[in-house]
Each structure stands twice: as C-alpha cells, then as structure tokens.
Amino acid sequence: MKWKELPRNIKVRMITSFFNRAVSSAVMPFMALFFAQEMNKIWAGAFLIITVIIGFVINLVGGYISDRFPRKKVLLSTSWLNALFFLVMTISLFPHDKLIWLFAGAYIGFIITSSLGRPAMHAIIIDSTTPDNRKAVYALDYWLINLSMAIGAALGGLLYLNHQKELFIMLTFTSTTIPIAYGIWLQDKFKDKLQKKHQNVFIDLINNYRVALRDSAFVKVVAGSTFIFAAEFSLNSYIGIRLAETFEAVNIGSFEIVGVRMLSILNIENMLLVVCFTFIVNRFTDKLNKKNALLIGLILYGIGYVTVTSANTWYMLVAFNLIATMGELIYSPIRNAEQANMIPSDQRGSYSAFSNLSFSGADLIARSSIIIGAFLVPTMMSVYIGVIVMLGTFLIYTGLFVRKYAVGKIIAEKSV
C-alpha cells in the first residue's frame, strides 16, 4: 500500500507518533535509572509500580471515554495536558537541587493523561481503516514504531548522561506540536457512540471481563504472556540500573561505552533486528510445526534474557540479546495468531480488553524486579527471570495447544 493511498488520519498518526516516540524513547527507558539515582532503588521500584497500576486503571477508563465522547476532543485534551506535564518535568530539572517531587508528580500526570488518550487514538486508527488495508497499515506502523524507538534509544545513549535538560526540552516541543497537528488535520468520523447502560461506570467495565475470565485456556495464555513479557520489560528496569552500576566500561577510541550507553545499544540492537528480520523469520517459521516453533522461540528467548540479566561484558550482552530477540521473532507471531484464534467473533471487545492485562502485569513484575534486585545478586536475578520465563512458557503452551489436543482426542473417540 503506497503512502499517498493512506487515509489522512493514518498519515497524521504515523508522522506525529514517529517524531514523538523518537524523542520520548530517548527519555522514558531511563526513568527507572533516573529515580533510582535521585532517590533509591526501593523508592524507584515502588513508585514505578504505582504508576503501572494507575496507568492500567486509567486505560480502562480511557477506553470507555473514547466510546462515549468525540474521540478528537479526547485526543486534543489529553495531548495538551501531556505537553503541559512534560513542560513541568523540564522546569523541575533546572534548579541545582532538582525538584524531584515536582518531577514525580508531573510524571504521574503524564501517565494519567497518556493512558486516557491512548484508546481514543487506537480507535481512530480502526475507524479510519478497512479489513482490506488494515494489515498493511499495521505492518507499516509496526516498522515505524521500531525505527523511531531505535532512533530514540540512540539519542538517549548519546545525550542522557550530560544533556538531560535538552532532551526534555525536545520532548516538550514535540509533544506541543502534536495537538496542533491533530487540531488541523485529524478527522473524527466516529458516529456510533456507546450508550450508558448502568448508572455506575465500573459495572460496565467489570461486565466486559466476566466472559473472558470464564475461559480458562485464554486466562492461561494471558497469564503466561505476562510472565514472558516481564523478562523483556526488565531490560529497561532492573537490567538498566544494574548496568549503570556494575558494567565494565569499554573504550572505543575516545568514546567510552558506560552502562547507560550499553543499555541504549541493547535497545537499538533489539529494535533493528525486529525491523530487519521480522518477515524473514516469519517465512522460516511458516515451514515449522507451530508447537515446535513456539517452544524453540520461547527457549531461545529465555536463554537470552536469563544471561543478559547478569552478564557484565559487552560481547556477552550483545550476543545473548541477539538470541533473545531472535527467540521473540520466532514465538511472537505464533502466540499472537493463536491467541486471536481463541477469541469468539462476538466477544472480541471483552477478550481484547482482558488480554491487555498481560502488558500491565509484565510491567508490574519488571518494576518489582528493581526492588527484588536490591536484595539479590545478579546471578540469583538470572535464576528469578529463568523461573518466570519457564512458568510463562508452560502456561502459554498448555493454554494454546493442550486444550486443542484434548478436544481433538474427544472428537476422535466419539467418532469411533
């Protein structure tokens, strides 16, 4: 699908998202490190856990709001507030003694407003696409997301240590241009607004989850995905802090690779591998049995992140990060496709909402690893990540395939 053939809303979303994500990716992966350095590890872990919980709850409310009110207005309001909170965060960095509590308060404000607006943006994308072009649009969006995050990680690695203020000024500027672009070019074509069915909004939210909770196999896949994603999410939480403290610096000429820059390199490596090899790996796994490919991918993924959790030399980190990413490229499409196949056609909203728990839960586990890592040595943290990945592998495999095997066996026995 050519760029000129894309709907206007898609172009607006992709362009604004690319620049905003490129700059925010230079800052957000370092939030765990920032709070750990300014306060302490336990405070940072507890604070970030709280923000994950807040973000998840507000995201549910945001989904409800995006169906009840004009989506463009929701996006404009939340985008302007995002810019305001980034401005406050930037200002708090200028005093000699940084205003950490002001920064933390603005960060929570950003989590709330971005979580409120995110469902509206996703809904507008769906409104602006058709079943015929949706796959092509999301493929292009996925590629742009990883490219922008790679650029952001490079910016963060180069500028975070000595140019924090400049990075936040850039972030404030880009976040200010987004609502302006929305106001000028974004079109809100959504007409079928959700009608209020209950006086209490929380009853509507709870009802959306009841159906999915009764499907034990689907619950297993969501729970397993939570544990699997937690290993990857720990890269920018526990692993990032550990590298900043213990990584053996490497000098390439006059350029010194310290822990923070090593974290950026790992993020860049991960994103570039995804950008370059997604379709190649997919063609390879199409020739394999789904069950075997899923297990191979999860095993490689686990081996990679278990090693990266405690490794402290650049070549070990780069090599096993590559292994982890290749494992992700193998297992991820299979898990996504098989999970989608489990969702009844008339209950996609409830199931999709419930499946988002895996990302929030994984983020929660990853933030918790900061606190756990304050008491355990890195090798024990590798064991901890290994147990989590093994548990996740078991739950995903049994949730996706064991039920199918059992049902198939029952049908075969009845036909005899």
Residue pairs with C-beta under 8 A, 6 or more apart in sequence:
1 133
1 136
1 137
1 140
3 11
5 133
6 14
6 137
7 128
7 129
8 128
8 185
8 186
8 187
9 124
9 125
9 127
9 128
9 186
9 187
10 125
10 128
10 129
10 137
11 185
12 181
12 182
12 185
12 186
13 121
13 124
13 125
13 141
14 140
14 141
14 144
15 181
16 177
16 178
16 181
16 182
17 141
17 144
17 145
17 148
18 144
18 147
18 148
19 148
19 174
19 177
20 174
20 175
20 178
21 145
21 148
21 149
21 152
22 148
22 149
22 151
22 152
22 155
23 152
23 155
23 167
23 170
23 171
23 174
24 152
24 171
24 174
24 175
25 148
25 149
25 151
25 152
25 153
25 155
25 156
25 267
26 152
26 153
26 154
26 155
26 156
26 159
26 160
26 167
26 170
26 171
27 156
27 160
27 167
27 168
27 171
29 153
29 156
29 236
29 240
29 263
29 264
29 267
30 156
30 160
30 236
30 240
30 260
30 263
31 48
31 107
32 44
32 45
32 48
32 236
32 237
32 238
32 240
32 241
32 367
32 370
33 240
33 241
33 244
33 260
33 263
35 43
35 44
35 47
35 48
35 100
35 104
36 43
36 44
36 241
36 370
37 244
38 98
38 100
39 47
39 100
41 241
41 370
41 371
41 373
41 374
42 370
42 371
42 374
44 241
44 370
45 237
45 367
45 368
45 369
45 370
45 371
45 374
46 371
47 104
48 237
48 367
48 370
49 364
49 367
49 368
50 108
51 107
51 108
51 111
52 360
52 363
52 364
52 367
53 360
53 364
54 108
54 111
54 112
54 115
55 111
55 112
55 114
55 115
55 360
56 115
56 356
56 357
56 360
58 111
58 112
58 115
58 116
59 115
59 116
59 118
59 119
59 356
59 360
60 205
60 353
61 116
61 201
61 205
62 74
62 115
62 116
62 117
62 118
62 119
62 120
63 119
63 353
64 194
64 201
64 204
64 205
65 74
65 116
65 119
65 120
66 74
66 119
66 120
66 123
67 123
67 193
67 194
68 193
68 194
68 196
69 193
70 188
70 190
71 120
71 123
71 124
71 127
71 188
71 190
72 124
72 182
72 186
72 187
72 188
73 188
74 116
74 117
74 120
75 117
75 120
75 121
75 124
75 179
75 182
75 186
76 179
76 182
76 183
77 117
78 113
78 114
78 116
78 117
78 120
79 117
79 175
79 178
79 179
79 182
80 179
81 109
81 113
82 110
82 113
82 114
82 117
82 175
82 178
83 172
83 175
83 176
83 178
83 179
84 109
85 106
85 107
85 109
85 110
85 113
86 106
86 110
86 168
86 171
86 172
86 175
87 172
88 102
88 103
88 105
88 106
88 109
89 103
89 106
89 107
89 110
89 168
90 165
90 168
90 169
90 171
90 172
91 99
91 102
92 98
92 99
92 100
92 102
92 103
92 106
93 99
93 103
93 164
93 165
93 168
94 165
123 190
124 186
124 188
124 190
125 137
125 141
126 134
127 189
127 190
128 187
128 189
129 137
142 278
143 275
146 271
146 272
146 274
146 275
147 271
147 275
149 267
149 271
150 267
150 268
150 271
150 272
150 275
153 264
153 267
153 268
153 271
154 264
154 268
155 167
156 167
156 264
157 260
157 261
157 263
157 264
157 265
157 268
158 261
158 264
159 166
159 167
160 167
160 260
160 264
161 258
161 260
161 261
196 204
197 204
198 204
208 349
208 350
208 353
208 354
209 350
209 353
209 354
210 350
211 347
211 350
211 351
212 218
212 219
212 347
212 350
212 351
212 353
212 354
212 355
213 219
213 354
215 342
215 351
217 342
217 399
217 400
217 402
217 403
218 339
218 342
218 343
218 351
218 354
218 355
218 399
219 399
220 395
220 396
220 398
220 399
221 335
221 338
221 339
221 342
221 395
221 396
221 399
221 400
222 354
222 355
222 357
222 358
223 358
223 361
223 392
223 395
224 391
224 392
224 393
224 394
224 395
224 396
224 397
224 399
225 335
225 339
225 355
225 358
225 362
225 392
225 396
226 357
226 358
226 361
226 362
226 365
226 392
227 362
227 365
227 388
227 389
227 391
227 392
227 395
228 298
228 301
228 362
228 389
228 392
228 393
228 396
229 358
229 359
229 361
229 362
230 361
230 362
230 363
230 365
230 366
230 369
230 385
230 388
230 392
231 301
231 302
231 305
231 306
231 324
231 385
231 388
231 389
231 392
232 305
232 324
232 328
232 362
233 362
233 363
233 365
233 366
234 305
234 309
234 365
234 366
234 369
234 385
235 263
235 266
235 267
235 270
235 305
235 308
236 263
236 267
236 366
237 366
237 367
237 369
237 370
238 309
238 366
238 369
238 370
238 372
238 373
238 381
239 263
239 308
239 309
240 259
240 260
240 263
241 370
241 373
242 259
242 309
242 373
242 378
242 381
243 259
243 260
243 262
243 263
244 258
244 259
244 260
244 263
245 259
246 259
246 312
246 378
247 258
247 259
247 262
247 312
248 312
248 313
248 314
249 256
249 257
249 258
249 259
250 256
250 257
250 314
251 257
257 265
257 314
262 314
262 317
265 314
265 318
266 308
266 317
266 318
266 321
269 318
269 321
269 322
269 325
270 321
270 324
270 325
273 322
273 325
273 326
273 329
274 325
274 328
274 329
277 326
277 329
278 329
281 326
281 329
281 330
282 329
282 333
285 293
285 297
285 330
285 333
285 334
288 296
290 334
290 338
290 401
291 397
291 401
293 330
293 331
293 334
294 330
294 331
294 334
294 335
294 396
294 397
294 400
294 401
295 393
295 397
296 327
296 330
296 331
297 327
297 328
297 329
297 330
297 331
297 332
297 334
298 327
298 331
298 389
298 392
298 393
298 396
298 397
299 327
299 393
300 323
300 324
300 326
300 327
300 330
301 324
301 327
301 328
301 331
301 389
302 327
302 386
302 389
302 390
302 393
303 320
303 323
303 324
303 327
304 320
304 321
304 322
304 323
304 324
304 325
304 326
304 327
305 320
305 324
305 385
305 389
306 382
306 385
306 386
306 389
307 316
307 320
307 323
307 382
308 317
308 320
308 321
308 324
309 378
309 381
309 382
309 385
310 378
310 379
310 381
310 382
311 317
311 320
312 378
335 396
335 400
338 400
338 401
339 355
339 400
342 351
342 400
343 351
343 352
344 351
365 388
369 381
369 384
369 385
372 381
372 384
373 381
376 384
